[in-house]
Amino acid sequence: MVVCVCNAIKERDVRAAARDGARSACQAYRAMGMQPKCGQCVPFAREIINSERAAA
């Protein structure tokens, strides 16, 4: 599933960043060498990161 249309970031990419230590959407995007543009994806990315952290 696509999380960020502006940067073409997929859910699996956000999950991988979270498993690698990203604690926020901005940290996950930076880990991928990107940054949020319009910002509509940030709440969804945050949910994914929180679910990965809870599962760890």
N, C-alpha and C positions, 0 to 999 in steps of 0.2 A: 504494500500500500504506500502511496506517495504521501509524505508528511508535509513537505514544503515544495510547492509548485515552482516558486521563484528560483530555488537552488537545485531542484530535482533530487531532493533528499528522500530516501525511502525509510520506512519504519525500521527495517533491519539495520540500517546505518545508525539511526539514533539509539537503538538497543545496544549495538556494539560499542558506541561511544560511552553509553551509561555503564556497561560492563567494564570498560577501560578506565572508569573513574569520573566521568563527567557527572556533576551534580546539578547542573542547570542546563536549560536549552542553549544558552549562550556558550557555555563551556563545550557542549556537544558540537555546536556549529564550528567553534574555533578549532576543535580537534580535527574537523574535516576540512579546515582551511576556508571556511565560509562564515557568513553572518546573516542573521535574519534581515530580510528586506522589508516586506510589507507588515510582518509581525503576526499575521493571522494564524500561522502554524505554531507559534510559541506555546499556547496552552496545550495543544495536542502533544507536542514534543515533551512538555513538562510531565504530562500524564504517563507517557511511555517511560520516561526516566524514573519516575516515582515507582511504577510497577516493576521495573527491573531491579531497583534498589530494594524493594520489599521482598522480592523473590530471592535475593542473594543471602 
